Amino acid sequence: MASSALLRSFSRLLAPTRLPSGSSARSKFYVREPLHDKPDWLKIGLTLGTSAFMWIYLIKQHNEDVLEYRRRNGLE
């Protein structure tokens, strides 16, 4: 008795699933087109400002590292 119920539930797991038709299926995620006529200037400013800051910091750190290398190896 218990084995038939177990076999029935196991066979249901192996049965191919039916996908709903395209009209009745809804996506959980709604994808909207970005608004190109109205850019988000705050995001743009933060992105460009962060990028500029990172490049300036990288170049400054590189120059400091080169000076330290030269000092330690007696090249200056």
All heavy atoms as a GROMACS GRO file, in nm:
protein
  620
    1MET      N    1   0.083  -0.119   0.000
    1MET     CA    2   0.000   0.000   0.000
    1MET      C    3   0.087   0.125   0.000
    1MET      O    4   0.069   0.213  -0.081
    1MET     CB    5  -0.090  -0.003   0.124
    1MET     CG    6  -0.188   0.109   0.127
    1MET     SD    7  -0.329   0.064   0.031
    1MET     CE    8  -0.450   0.164   0.102
    2ALA      N    9   0.182   0.131   0.093
    2ALA     CA   10   0.269   0.247   0.101
    2ALA      C   11   0.362   0.253  -0.019
    2ALA      O   12   0.397   0.360  -0.066
    2ALA     CB   13   0.349   0.243   0.229
    3SER      N   14   0.400   0.135  -0.068
    3SER     CA   15   0.492   0.134  -0.182
    3SER      C   16   0.423   0.185  -0.308
    3SER      O   17   0.486   0.248  -0.392
    3SER     CB   18   0.549  -0.006  -0.204
    3SER     OG   19   0.444  -0.095  -0.238
    4SER      N   20   0.292   0.160  -0.324
    4SER     CA   21   0.222   0.209  -0.443
    4SER      C   22   0.210   0.362  -0.439
    4SER      O   23   0.221   0.429  -0.541
    4SER     CB   24   0.085   0.144  -0.457
    4SER     OG   25   0.002   0.182  -0.349
    5ALA      N   26   0.188   0.418  -0.322
    5ALA     CA   27   0.180   0.564  -0.309
    5ALA      C   28   0.316   0.626  -0.336
    5ALA      O   29   0.326   0.732  -0.400
    5ALA     CB   30   0.130   0.602  -0.170
    6LEU      N   31   0.420   0.561  -0.286
    6LEU     CA   32   0.556   0.610  -0.310
    6LEU      C   33   0.590   0.602  -0.458
    6LEU      O   34   0.649   0.695  -0.514
    6LEU     CB   35   0.656   0.529  -0.227
    6LEU     CG   36   0.801   0.570  -0.237
    6LEU    CD1   37   0.819   0.711  -0.182
    6LEU    CD2   38   0.890   0.472  -0.163
    7LEU      N   39   0.550   0.491  -0.521
    7LEU     CA   40   0.577   0.473  -0.664
    7LEU      C   41   0.501   0.576  -0.747
    7LEU      O   42   0.554   0.631  -0.844
    7LEU     CB   43   0.540   0.331  -0.706
    7LEU     CG   44   0.574   0.292  -0.848
    7LEU    CD1   45   0.725   0.301  -0.869
    7LEU    CD2   46   0.525   0.153  -0.879
    8ARG      N   47   0.377   0.605  -0.707
    8ARG     CA   48   0.296   0.704  -0.779
    8ARG      C   49   0.358   0.843  -0.770
    8ARG      O   50   0.369   0.915  -0.869
    8ARG     CB   51   0.156   0.706  -0.721
    8ARG     CG   52   0.052   0.745  -0.821
    8ARG     CD   53  -0.089   0.731  -0.771
    8ARG     NE   54  -0.106   0.610  -0.690
    8ARG     CZ   55  -0.170   0.606  -0.573
    8ARG    NH1   56  -0.225   0.714  -0.524
    8ARG    NH2   57  -0.181   0.495  -0.504
    9SER      N   58   0.404   0.882  -0.651
    9SER     CA   59   0.465   1.015  -0.637
    9SER      C   60   0.598   1.021  -0.709
    9SER      O   61   0.634   1.124  -0.766
    9SER     CB   62   0.482   1.049  -0.489
    9SER     OG   63   0.574   0.960  -0.429
   10PHE      N   64   0.672   0.909  -0.708
   10PHE     CA   65   0.800   0.906  -0.780
   10PHE      C   66   0.778   0.913  -0.930
   10PHE      O   67   0.852   0.982  -1.001
   10PHE     CB   68   0.876   0.777  -0.744
   10PHE     CG   69   1.014   0.772  -0.801
   10PHE    CD1   70   1.111   0.860  -0.757
   10PHE    CD2   71   1.046   0.681  -0.900
   10PHE    CE1   72   1.238   0.856  -0.809
   10PHE    CE2   73   1.173   0.676  -0.953
   10PHE     CZ   74   1.270   0.764  -0.908
   11SER      N   75   0.675   0.848  -0.980
   11SER     CA   76   0.648   0.853  -1.124
   11SER      C   77   0.603   0.993  -1.167
   11SER      O   78   0.628   1.037  -1.278
   11SER     CB   79   0.544   0.749  -1.164
   11SER     OG   80   0.419   0.781  -1.107
   12ARG      N   81   0.536   1.064  -1.075
   12ARG     CA   82   0.498   1.202  -1.105
   12ARG      C   83   0.620   1.292  -1.119
   12ARG      O   84   0.621   1.386  -1.198
   12ARG     CB   85   0.408   1.256  -0.994
   12ARG     CG   86   0.269   1.288  -1.046
   12ARG     CD   87   0.186   1.353  -0.941
   12ARG     NE   88   0.135   1.248  -0.852
   12ARG     CZ   89   0.099   1.266  -0.728
   12ARG    NH1   90   0.109   1.385  -0.673
   12ARG    NH2   91   0.055   1.168  -0.655
   13LEU      N   92   0.725   1.264  -1.041
   13LEU     CA   93   0.848   1.343  -1.051
   13LEU      C   94   0.918   1.319  -1.184
   13LEU      O   95   0.983   1.408  -1.238
   13LEU     CB   96   0.943   1.308  -0.936
   13LEU     CG   97   0.902   1.356  -0.798
   13LEU    CD1   98   0.998   1.300  -0.695
   13LEU    CD2   99   0.900   1.506  -0.793
   14LEU      N  100   0.908   1.197  -1.235
   14LEU     CA  101   0.975   1.164  -1.359
   14LEU      C  102   0.895   1.201  -1.483
   14LEU      O  103   0.948   1.203  -1.593
   14LEU     CB  104   1.008   1.014  -1.364
   14LEU     CG  105   1.109   0.967  -1.260
   14LEU    CD1  106   1.126   0.817  -1.269
   14LEU    CD2  107   1.241   1.037  -1.278
   15ALA      N  108   0.766   1.228  -1.466
   15ALA     CA  109   0.681   1.262  -1.580
   15ALA      C  110   0.724   1.398  -1.636
   15ALA      O  111   0.762   1.488  -1.561
   15ALA     CB  112   0.536   1.266  -1.538
   16PRO      N  113   0.718   1.414  -1.768
   16PRO     CA  114   0.755   1.544  -1.825
   16PRO      C  115   0.655   1.650  -1.782
   16PRO      O  116   0.536   1.626  -1.772
   16PRO     CB  117   0.750   1.521  -1.976
   16PRO     CG  118   0.665   1.400  -1.994
   16PRO     CD  119   0.677   1.318  -1.870
   17THR      N  120   0.707   1.766  -1.754
   17THR     CA  121   0.620   1.875  -1.710
   17THR      C  122   0.560   1.943  -1.830
   17THR      O  123   0.619   1.951  -1.938
   17THR     CB  124   0.699   1.977  -1.628
   17THR    OG1  125   0.805   2.027  -1.708
   17THR    CG2  126   0.754   1.915  -1.502
   18ARG      N  127   0.441   1.993  -1.810
   18ARG     CA  128   0.374   2.068  -1.917
   18ARG      C  129   0.396   2.215  -1.893
   18ARG      O  130   0.372   2.265  -1.782
   18ARG     CB  131   0.225   2.037  -1.917
   18ARG     CG  132   0.194   1.899  -1.969
   18ARG     CD  133   0.048   1.877  -1.968
   18ARG     NE  134   0.007   1.872  -1.826
   18ARG     CZ  135  -0.118   1.877  -1.785
   18ARG    NH1  136  -0.215   1.888  -1.871
   18ARG    NH2  137  -0.146   1.872  -1.656
   19LEU      N  138   0.444   2.282  -1.993
   19LEU     CA  139   0.464   2.426  -1.982
   19LEU      C  140   0.336   2.497  -2.018
   19LEU      O  141   0.266   2.456  -2.111
   19LEU     CB  142   0.576   2.471  -2.075
   19LEU     CG  143   0.715   2.414  -2.043
   19LEU    CD1  144   0.814   2.455  -2.150
   19LEU    CD2  145   0.761   2.462  -1.907
   20PRO      N  146   0.300   2.602  -1.948
   20PRO     CA  147   0.178   2.675  -1.983
   20PRO      C  148   0.196   2.744  -2.117
   20PRO      O  149   0.306   2.773  -2.161
   20PRO     CB  150   0.164   2.776  -1.869
   20PRO     CG  151   0.299   2.785  -1.807
   20PRO     CD  152   0.368   2.655  -1.833
   21SER      N  153   0.084   2.768  -2.180
   21SER     CA  154   0.090   2.834  -2.311
   21SER      C  155   0.141   2.977  -2.294
   21SER      O  156   0.137   3.034  -2.186
   21SER     CB  157  -0.048   2.835  -2.376
   21SER     OG  158  -0.135   2.915  -2.298
   22GLY      N  159   0.189   3.036  -2.402
   22GLY     CA  160   0.251   3.167  -2.396
   22GLY      C  161   0.160   3.276  -2.345
   22GLY      O  162   0.202   3.369  -2.278
   23SER      N  163   0.030   3.267  -2.374
   23SER     CA  164  -0.061   3.374  -2.333
   23SER      C  165  -0.093   3.368  -2.185
   23SER      O  166  -0.118   3.469  -2.122
   23SER     CB  167  -0.188   3.367  -2.416
   23SER     OG  168  -0.254   3.244  -2.391
   24SER      N  169  -0.094   3.248  -2.127
   24SER     CA  170  -0.131   3.238  -1.987
   24SER      C  171  -0.010   3.245  -1.894
   24SER      O  172  -0.026   3.260  -1.774
   24SER     CB  173  -0.206   3.108  -1.962
   24SER     OG  174  -0.120   2.999  -1.983
   25ALA      N  175   0.111   3.233  -1.949
   25ALA     CA  176   0.231   3.237  -1.864
   25ALA      C  177   0.276   3.381  -1.847
   25ALA      O  178   0.283   3.457  -1.943
   25ALA     CB  179   0.342   3.156  -1.927
   26ARG      N  180   0.305   3.417  -1.722
   26ARG     CA  181   0.356   3.552  -1.696
   26ARG      C  182   0.493   3.541  -1.635
   26ARG      O  183   0.521   3.453  -1.555
   26ARG     CB  184   0.264   3.624  -1.598
   26ARG     CG  185   0.134   3.665  -1.661
   26ARG     CD  186   0.051   3.745  -1.566
   26ARG     NE  187   0.129   3.855  -1.511
   26ARG     CZ  188   0.085   3.937  -1.419
   26ARG    NH1  189  -0.035   3.921  -1.368
   26ARG    NH2  190   0.160   4.034  -1.373
   27SER      N  191   0.578   3.633  -1.674
   27SER     CA  192   0.711   3.635  -1.619
   27SER      C  193   0.709   3.699  -1.481
   27SER      O  194   0.630   3.789  -1.454
   27SER     CB  195   0.803   3.715  -1.711
   27SER     OG  196   0.930   3.729  -1.653
   28LYS      N  197   0.798   3.652  -1.395
   28LYS     CA  198   0.808   3.714  -1.262
   28LYS      C  199   0.879   3.848  -1.271
   28LYS      O  200   0.868   3.930  -1.182
   28LYS     CB  201   0.886   3.623  -1.168
   28LYS     CG  202   0.812   3.500  -1.128
   28LYS     CD  203   0.892   3.422  -1.028
   28LYS     CE  204   0.818   3.299  -0.984
   28LYS     NZ  205   0.894   3.223  -0.885
   29PHE      N  206   0.954   3.867  -1.376
   29PHE     CA  207   1.032   3.989  -1.390
   29PHE      C  208   0.977   4.070  -1.506
   29PHE      O  209   0.951   4.019  -1.613
   29PHE     CB  210   1.179   3.955  -1.416
   29PHE     CG  211   1.236   3.866  -1.311
   29PHE    CD1  212   1.254   3.731  -1.334
   29PHE    CD2  213   1.271   3.918  -1.187
   29PHE    CE1  214   1.305   3.649  -1.235
   29PHE    CE2  215   1.322   3.837  -1.088
   29PHE     CZ  216   1.339   3.702  -1.113
   30TYR      N  217   0.960   4.197  -1.482
   30TYR     CA  218   0.910   4.287  -1.585
   30TYR      C  219   1.025   4.373  -1.633
   30TYR      O  220   1.084   4.448  -1.556
   30TYR     CB  221   0.799   4.375  -1.527
   30TYR     CG  222   0.739   4.470  -1.627
   30TYR    CD1  223   0.661   4.426  -1.732
   30TYR    CD2  224   0.765   4.606  -1.619
   30TYR    CE1  225   0.608   4.512  -1.824
   30TYR    CE2  226   0.713   4.694  -1.710
   30TYR     CZ  227   0.633   4.646  -1.813
   30TYR     OH  228   0.581   4.732  -1.905
   31VAL      N  229   1.059   4.360  -1.758
   31VAL     CA  230   1.172   4.432  -1.814
   31VAL      C  231   1.119   4.556  -1.885
   31VAL      O  232   1.036   4.547  -1.975
   31VAL     CB  233   1.251   4.344  -1.913
   31VAL    CG1  234   1.365   4.421  -1.974
   31VAL    CG2  235   1.299   4.220  -1.844
   32ARG      N  236   1.169   4.671  -1.842
   32ARG     CA  237   1.129   4.796  -1.905
   32ARG      C  238   1.245   4.851  -1.986
   32ARG      O  239   1.361   4.833  -1.949
   32ARG     CB  240   1.090   4.900  -1.801
   32ARG     CG  241   0.965   4.866  -1.727
   32ARG     CD  242   0.932   4.975  -1.632
   32ARG     NE  243   1.044   4.994  -1.540
   32ARG     CZ  244   1.044   5.075  -1.437
   32ARG    NH1  245   0.938   5.146  -1.411
   32ARG    NH2  246   1.148   5.087  -1.359
   33GLU      N  247   1.214   4.919  -2.090
   33GLU     CA  248   1.316   4.986  -2.169
   33GLU      C  249   1.366   5.106  -2.089
   33GLU      O  250   1.286   5.178  -2.028
   33GLU     CB  251   1.260   5.034  -2.302
   33GLU     CG  252   1.232   4.922  -2.400
   33GLU     CD  253   1.361   4.858  -2.448
   33GLU    OE1  254   1.460   4.930  -2.469
   33GLU    OE2  255   1.360   4.734  -2.462
   34PRO      N  256   1.497   5.129  -2.086
   34PRO     CA  257   1.547   5.247  -2.014
   34PRO      C  258   1.503   5.376  -2.085
   34PRO      O  259   1.486   5.379  -2.206
   34PRO     CB  260   1.698   5.230  -2.019
   34PRO     CG  261   1.724   5.139  -2.133
   34PRO     CD  262   1.602   5.052  -2.147
   35LEU      N  263   1.485   5.479  -2.006
   35LEU     CA  264   1.443   5.607  -2.063
   35LEU      C  265   1.565   5.679  -2.117
   35LEU      O  266   1.648   5.728  -2.041
   35LEU     CB  267   1.374   5.691  -1.956
   35LEU     CG  268   1.248   5.629  -1.894
   35LEU    CD1  269   1.199   5.716  -1.780
   35LEU    CD2  270   1.141   5.614  -1.999
   36HIS      N  271   1.578   5.684  -2.248
   36HIS     CA  272   1.693   5.748  -2.310
   36HIS      C  273   1.675   5.900  -2.321
   36HIS      O  274   1.771   5.974  -2.331
   36HIS     CB  275   1.719   5.690  -2.449
   36HIS     CG  276   1.758   5.546  -2.445
   36HIS    ND1  277   1.875   5.502  -2.389
   36HIS    CD2  278   1.695   5.435  -2.489
   36HIS    CE1  279   1.883   5.371  -2.399
   36HIS    NE2  280   1.774   5.327  -2.459
   37ASP      N  281   1.551   5.944  -2.320
   37ASP     CA  282   1.528   6.088  -2.332
   37ASP      C  283   1.542   6.160  -2.199
   37ASP      O  284   1.544   6.282  -2.195
   37ASP     CB  285   1.389   6.113  -2.392
   37ASP     CG  286   1.278   6.054  -2.308
   37ASP    OD1  287   1.307   5.961  -2.230
   37ASP    OD2  288   1.162   6.099  -2.321
   38LYS      N  289   1.554   6.087  -2.090
   38LYS     CA  290   1.563   6.147  -1.957
   38LYS      C  291   1.672   6.075  -1.877
   38LYS      O  292   1.641   5.991  -1.793
   38LYS     CB  293   1.427   6.131  -1.890
   38LYS     CG  294   1.399   6.225  -1.779
   38LYS     CD  295   1.258   6.199  -1.730
   38LYS     CE  296   1.210   6.311  -1.644
   38LYS     NZ  297   1.076   6.285  -1.595
   39PRO      N  298   1.798   6.108  -1.900
   39PRO     CA  299   1.906   6.038  -1.829
   39PRO      C  300   1.908   6.074  -1.680
   39PRO      O  301   1.867   6.183  -1.640
   39PRO     CB  302   2.033   6.085  -1.898
   39PRO     CG  303   1.997   6.212  -1.962
   39PRO     CD  304   1.850   6.206  -1.994
   40ASP      N  305   1.957   5.983  -1.601
   40ASP     CA  306   1.969   6.004  -1.456
   40ASP      C  307   2.105   6.070  -1.431
   40ASP      O  308   2.208   6.003  -1.424
   40ASP     CB  309   1.958   5.870  -1.384
   40ASP     CG  310   1.952   5.887  -1.234
   40ASP    OD1  311   1.968   6.001  -1.186
   40ASP    OD2  312   1.932   5.786  -1.166
   41TRP      N  313   2.105   6.201  -1.420
   41TRP     CA  314   2.229   6.276  -1.412
   41TRP      C  315   2.305   6.250  -1.283
   41TRP      O  316   2.428   6.261  -1.279
   41TRP     CB  317   2.203   6.426  -1.429
   41TRP     CG  318   2.161   6.457  -1.569
   41TRP    CD1  319   2.038   6.496  -1.611
   41TRP    CD2  320   2.243   6.449  -1.686
   41TRP    NE1  321   2.038   6.511  -1.748
   41TRP    CE2  322   2.163   6.484  -1.796
   41TRP    CE3  323   2.376   6.414  -1.710
   41TRP    CZ2  324   2.211   6.486  -1.926
   41TRP    CZ3  325   2.425   6.416  -1.839
   41TRP    CH2  326   2.342   6.452  -1.945
   42LEU      N  327   2.235   6.214  -1.177
   42LEU     CA  328   2.303   6.181  -1.052
   42LEU      C  329   2.389   6.056  -1.069
   42LEU      O  330   2.506   6.054  -1.030
   42LEU     CB  331   2.202   6.161  -0.940
   42LEU     CG  332   2.261   6.123  -0.804
   42LEU    CD1  333   2.350   6.236  -0.752
   42LEU    CD2  334   2.150   6.091  -0.706
   43LYS      N  335   2.333   5.954  -1.130
   43LYS     CA  336   2.410   5.831  -1.154
   43LYS      C  337   2.526   5.857  -1.248
   43LYS      O  338   2.636   5.804  -1.229
   43LYS     CB  339   2.321   5.722  -1.213
   43LYS     CG  340   2.230   5.657  -1.114
   43LYS     CD  341   2.154   5.544  -1.180
   43LYS     CE  342   2.057   5.480  -1.085
   43LYS     NZ  343   1.979   5.374  -1.149
   44ILE      N  344   2.503   5.936  -1.351
   44ILE     CA  345   2.609   5.967  -1.447
   44ILE      C  346   2.722   6.043  -1.378
   44ILE      O  347   2.840   6.012  -1.394
   44ILE     CB  348   2.553   6.047  -1.566
   44ILE    CG1  349   2.458   5.960  -1.647
   44ILE    CG2  350   2.665   6.101  -1.654
   44ILE    CD1  351   2.380   6.034  -1.752
   45GLY      N  352   2.686   6.142  -1.297
   45GLY     CA  353   2.787   6.220  -1.225
   45GLY      C  354   2.866   6.136  -1.126
   45GLY      O  355   2.988   6.148  -1.117
   46LEU      N  356   2.795   6.050  -1.051
   46LEU     CA  357   2.865   5.964  -0.956
   46LEU      C  358   2.957   5.866  -1.028
   46LEU      O  359   3.068   5.839  -0.982
   46LEU     CB  360   2.763   5.887  -0.871
   46LEU     CG  361   2.693   5.968  -0.763
   46LEU    CD1  362   2.583   5.885  -0.698
   46LEU    CD2  363   2.792   6.016  -0.659
   47THR      N  364   2.913   5.812  -1.140
   47THR     CA  365   2.994   5.717  -1.215
   47THR      C  366   3.120   5.783  -1.270
   47THR      O  367   3.231   5.731  -1.252
   47THR     CB  368   2.912   5.656  -1.330
   47THR    OG1  369   2.796   5.594  -1.276
   47THR    CG2  370   2.992   5.554  -1.407
   48LEU      N  371   3.104   5.897  -1.336
   48LEU     CA  372   3.220   5.965  -1.393
   48LEU      C  373   3.312   6.020  -1.285
   48LEU      O  374   3.435   6.013  -1.298
   48LEU     CB  375   3.174   6.077  -1.486
   48LEU     CG  376   3.102   6.031  -1.614
   48LEU    CD1  377   3.055   6.151  -1.693
   48LEU    CD2  378   3.192   5.942  -1.697
   49GLY      N  379   3.254   6.072  -1.177
   49GLY     CA  380   3.336   6.124  -1.067
   49GLY      C  381   3.417   6.014  -1.000
   49GLY      O  382   3.535   6.032  -0.970
   50THR      N  383   3.354   5.899  -0.978
   50THR     CA  384   3.424   5.786  -0.918
   50THR      C  385   3.535   5.737  -1.009
   50THR      O  386   3.646   5.707  -0.963
   50THR     CB  387   3.325   5.672  -0.888
   50THR    OG1  388   3.222   5.722  -0.804
   50THR    CG2  389   3.394   5.555  -0.822
   51SER      N  390   3.506   5.729  -1.137
   51SER     CA  391   3.607   5.683  -1.233
   51SER      C  392   3.726   5.778  -1.237
   51SER      O  393   3.842   5.735  -1.235
   51SER     CB  394   3.544   5.671  -1.371
   51SER     OG  395   3.638   5.627  -1.465
   52ALA      N  396   3.699   5.909  -1.240
   52ALA     CA  397   3.808   6.007  -1.241
   52ALA      C  398   3.889   5.999  -1.113
   52ALA      O  399   4.013   6.003  -1.116
   52ALA     CB  400   3.750   6.147  -1.260
   53PHE      N  401   3.822   5.987  -0.999
   53PHE     CA  402   3.892   5.975  -0.872
   53PHE      C  403   3.983   5.852  -0.869
   53PHE      O  404   4.098   5.860  -0.826
   53PHE     CB  405   3.791   5.968  -0.756
   53PHE     CG  406   3.855   5.932  -0.625
   53PHE    CD1  407   3.926   6.028  -0.554
   53PHE    CD2  408   3.845   5.804  -0.575
   53PHE    CE1  409   3.986   5.996  -0.434
   53PHE    CE2  410   3.905   5.770  -0.454
   53PHE     CZ  411   3.975   5.866  -0.384
   54MET      N  412   3.930   5.739  -0.917
   54MET     CA  413   4.009   5.616  -0.916
   54MET      C  414   4.132   5.627  -1.005
   54MET      O  415   4.240   5.581  -0.969
   54MET     CB  416   3.923   5.497  -0.959
   54MET     CG  417   3.813   5.463  -0.862
   54MET     SD  418   3.873   5.410  -0.703
   54MET     CE  419   3.931   5.248  -0.743
   55TRP      N  420   4.118   5.689  -1.125
   55TRP     CA  421   4.234   5.706  -1.214
   55TRP      C  422   4.338   5.799  -1.152
   55TRP      O  423   4.458   5.772  -1.158
   55TRP     CB  424   4.190   5.759  -1.349
   55TRP     CG  425   4.146   5.649  -1.441
   55TRP    CD1  426   4.020   5.618  -1.478
   55TRP    CD2  427   4.232   5.553  -1.505
   55TRP    NE1  428   4.022   5.508  -1.560
   55TRP    CE2  429   4.151   5.467  -1.579
   55TRP    CE3  430   4.370   5.532  -1.505
   55TRP    CZ2  431   4.201   5.362  -1.655
   55TRP    CZ3  432   4.420   5.427  -1.581
   55TRP    CH2  433   4.338   5.344  -1.655
   56ILE      N  434   4.293   5.909  -1.093
   56ILE     CA  435   4.387   6.003  -1.031
   56ILE      C  436   4.460   5.936  -0.916
   56ILE      O  437   4.582   5.948  -0.901
   56ILE     CB  438   4.312   6.130  -0.985
   56ILE    CG1  439   4.267   6.210  -1.107
   56ILE    CG2  440   4.398   6.215  -0.894
   56ILE    CD1  441   4.169   6.321  -1.077
   57TYR      N  442   4.386   5.862  -0.833
   57TYR     CA  443   4.447   5.791  -0.721
   57TYR      C  444   4.546   5.685  -0.770
   57TYR      O  445   4.654   5.669  -0.713
   57TYR     CB  446   4.338   5.728  -0.634
   57TYR     CG  447   4.393   5.657  -0.514
   57TYR    CD1  448   4.437   5.729  -0.403
   57TYR    CD2  449   4.403   5.519  -0.510
   57TYR    CE1  450   4.488   5.665  -0.291
   57TYR    CE2  451   4.454   5.454  -0.400
   57TYR     CZ  452   4.497   5.526  -0.292
   57TYR     OH  453   4.549   5.463  -0.182
   58LEU      N  454   4.510   5.614  -0.876
   58LEU     CA  455   4.598   5.510  -0.932
   58LEU      C  456   4.728   5.570  -0.983
   58LEU      O  457   4.838   5.518  -0.954
   58LEU     CB  458   4.526   5.437  -1.045
   58LEU     CG  459   4.605   5.331  -1.118
   58LEU    CD1  460   4.625   5.209  -1.030
   58LEU    CD2  461   4.536   5.293  -1.246
   59ILE      N  462   4.720   5.680  -1.056
   59ILE     CA  463   4.841   5.744  -1.110
   59ILE      C  464   4.927   5.800  -0.997
   59ILE      O  465   5.049   5.785  -0.997
   59ILE     CB  466   4.801   5.853  -1.212
   59ILE    CG1  467   4.740   5.787  -1.336
   59ILE    CG2  468   4.920   5.939  -1.249
   59ILE    CD1  469   4.673   5.882  -1.431
   60LYS      N  470   4.863   5.863  -0.898
   60LYS     CA  471   4.937   5.916  -0.782
   60LYS      C  472   5.008   5.803  -0.708
   60LYS      O  473   5.126   5.814  -0.674
   60LYS     CB  474   4.839   5.988  -0.690
   60LYS     CG  475   4.900   6.048  -0.566
   60LYS     CD  476   4.790   6.115  -0.483
   60LYS     CE  477   4.838   6.146  -0.345
   60LYS     NZ  478   4.844   6.031  -0.256
   61GLN      N  479   4.939   5.694  -0.684
   61GLN     CA  480   4.999   5.581  -0.613
   61GLN      C  481   5.113   5.520  -0.694
   61GLN      O  482   5.216   5.483  -0.639
   61GLN     CB  483   4.892   5.474  -0.585
   61GLN     CG  484   4.939   5.362  -0.497
   61GLN     CD  485   4.971   5.408  -0.356
   61GLN    OE1  486   4.898   5.488  -0.299
   61GLN    NE2  487   5.080   5.360  -0.301
   62HIS      N  488   5.097   5.513  -0.824
   62HIS     CA  489   5.203   5.460  -0.911
   62HIS      C  490   5.328   5.547  -0.902
   62HIS      O  491   5.440   5.496  -0.891
   62HIS     CB  492   5.154   5.452  -1.055
   62HIS     CG  493   5.262   5.419  -1.152
   62HIS    ND1  494   5.318   5.294  -1.162
   62HIS    CD2  495   5.327   5.496  -1.243
   62HIS    CE1  496   5.413   5.295  -1.256
   62HIS    NE2  497   5.420   5.417  -1.306
   63ASN      N  498   5.309   5.679  -0.907
   63ASN     CA  499   5.424   5.769  -0.898
   63ASN      C  500   5.495   5.756  -0.763
   63ASN      O  501   5.619   5.757  -0.758
   63ASN     CB  502   5.380   5.913  -0.922
   63ASN     CG  503   5.341   5.938  -1.066
   63ASN    OD1  504   5.383   5.863  -1.156
   63ASN    ND2  505   5.260   6.039  -1.090
   64GLU      N  506   5.417   5.742  -0.656
   64GLU     CA  507   5.478   5.722  -0.525
   64GLU      C  508   5.555   5.590  -0.520
   64GLU      O  509   5.664   5.583  -0.463
   64GLU     CB  510   5.371   5.725  -0.416
   64GLU     CG  511   5.313   5.862  -0.390
   64GLU     CD  512   5.201   5.858  -0.288
   64GLU    OE1  513   5.175   5.750  -0.231
   64GLU    OE2  514   5.140   5.963  -0.265
   65ASP      N  515   5.500   5.486  -0.580
   65ASP     CA  516   5.566   5.356  -0.580
   65ASP      C  517   5.696   5.360  -0.661
   65ASP      O  518   5.796   5.299  -0.623
   65ASP     CB  519   5.474   5.248  -0.636
   65ASP     CG  520   5.358   5.217  -0.542
   65ASP    OD1  521   5.365   5.253  -0.424
   65ASP    OD2  522   5.261   5.154  -0.589
   66VAL      N  523   5.695   5.433  -0.773
   66VAL     CA  524   5.816   5.445  -0.855
   66VAL      C  525   5.924   5.520  -0.777
   66VAL      O  526   6.042   5.480  -0.777
   66VAL     CB  527   5.785   5.515  -0.989
   66VAL    CG1  528   5.912   5.554  -1.062
   66VAL    CG2  529   5.700   5.426  -1.077
   67LEU      N  530   5.886   5.628  -0.708
   67LEU     CA  531   5.984   5.702  -0.628
   67LEU      C  532   6.040   5.615  -0.516
   67LEU      O  533   6.161   5.618  -0.488
   67LEU     CB  534   5.920   5.828  -0.569
   67LEU     CG  535   5.893   5.942  -0.668
   67LEU    CD1  536   5.816   6.055  -0.599
   67LEU    CD2  537   6.023   5.993  -0.725
   68GLU      N  538   5.955   5.536  -0.450
   68GLU     CA  539   6.001   5.447  -0.344
   68GLU      C  540   6.095   5.341  -0.399
   68GLU      O  541   6.196   5.307  -0.338
   68GLU     CB  542   5.881   5.381  -0.276
   68GLU     CG  543   5.915   5.286  -0.164
   68GLU     CD  544   5.971   5.357  -0.041
   68GLU    OE1  545   5.954   5.480  -0.028
   68GLU    OE2  546   6.033   5.288   0.041
   69TYR      N  547   6.063   5.288  -0.517
   69TYR     CA  548   6.150   5.189  -0.580
   69TYR      C  549   6.288   5.247  -0.611
   69TYR      O  550   6.391   5.185  -0.584
   69TYR     CB  551   6.084   5.139  -0.710
   69TYR     CG  552   6.170   5.047  -0.791
   69TYR    CD1  553   6.183   4.912  -0.759
   69TYR    CD2  554   6.238   5.096  -0.903
   69TYR    CE1  555   6.264   4.829  -0.834
   69TYR    CE2  556   6.319   5.014  -0.980
   69TYR     CZ  557   6.329   4.879  -0.945
   69TYR     OH  558   6.409   4.797  -1.020
   70ARG      N  559   6.286   5.367  -0.668
   70ARG     CA  560   6.414   5.432  -0.701
   70ARG      C  561   6.496   5.461  -0.575
   70ARG      O  562   6.618   5.445  -0.572
   70ARG     CB  563   6.390   5.559  -0.778
   70ARG     CG  564   6.342   5.535  -0.918
   70ARG     CD  565   6.322   5.665  -0.992
   70ARG     NE  566   6.274   5.640  -1.127
   70ARG     CZ  567   6.220   5.731  -1.203
   70ARG    NH1  568   6.206   5.855  -1.158
   70ARG    NH2  569   6.180   5.701  -1.325
   71ARG      N  570   6.429   5.508  -0.467
   71ARG     CA  571   6.498   5.537  -0.342
   71ARG      C  572   6.560   5.412  -0.282
   71ARG      O  573   6.674   5.413  -0.240
   71ARG     CB  574   6.400   5.601  -0.244
   71ARG     CG  575   6.468   5.650  -0.115
   71ARG     CD  576   6.367   5.700  -0.014
   71ARG     NE  577   6.277   5.597   0.033
   71ARG     CZ  578   6.309   5.503   0.127
   71ARG    NH1  579   6.428   5.502   0.178
   71ARG    NH2  580   6.222   5.414   0.165
   72ARG      N  581   6.486   5.301  -0.282
   72ARG     CA  582   6.537   5.178  -0.220
   72ARG      C  583   6.649   5.115  -0.300
   72ARG      O  584   6.736   5.050  -0.244
   72ARG     CB  585   6.425   5.074  -0.207
   72ARG     CG  586   6.329   5.108  -0.098
   72ARG     CD  587   6.230   4.998  -0.078
   72ARG     NE  588   6.136   5.033   0.026
   72ARG     CZ  589   6.063   4.943   0.091
   72ARG    NH1  590   6.074   4.816   0.061
   72ARG    NH2  591   5.981   4.983   0.182
   73ASN      N  592   6.649   5.134  -0.431
   73ASN     CA  593   6.752   5.072  -0.515
   73ASN      C  594   6.865   5.167  -0.549
   73ASN      O  595   6.952   5.134  -0.630
   73ASN     CB  596   6.689   5.017  -0.643
   73ASN     CG  597   6.600   4.898  -0.614
   73ASN    OD1  598   6.631   4.814  -0.531
   73ASN    ND2  599   6.487   4.892  -0.684
   74GLY      N  600   6.864   5.285  -0.491
   74GLY     CA  601   6.974   5.380  -0.512
   74GLY      C  602   6.978   5.435  -0.652
   74GLY      O  603   7.086   5.466  -0.703
   75LEU      N  604   6.866   5.448  -0.717
   75LEU     CA  605   6.864   5.499  -0.855
   75LEU      C  606   6.849   5.650  -0.859
   75LEU      O  607   6.855   5.710  -0.966
   75LEU     CB  608   6.750   5.433  -0.932
   75LEU     CG  609   6.759   5.281  -0.945
   75LEU    CD1  610   6.635   5.225  -1.013
   75LEU    CD2  611   6.885   5.242  -1.021
   76GLU      N  612   6.830   5.714  -0.746
   76GLU     CA  613   6.818   5.860  -0.746
   76GLU      C  614   6.942   5.924  -0.690
   76GLU      O  615   7.008   5.877  -0.604
   76GLU     CB  616   6.698   5.903  -0.664
   76GLU     CG  617   6.570   5.891  -0.742
   76GLU     CD  618   6.455   5.958  -0.670
   76GLU    OE1  619   6.463   5.988  -0.550
   76GLU    OE2  620   6.356   5.983  -0.737
   0.00000   0.00000   0.00000
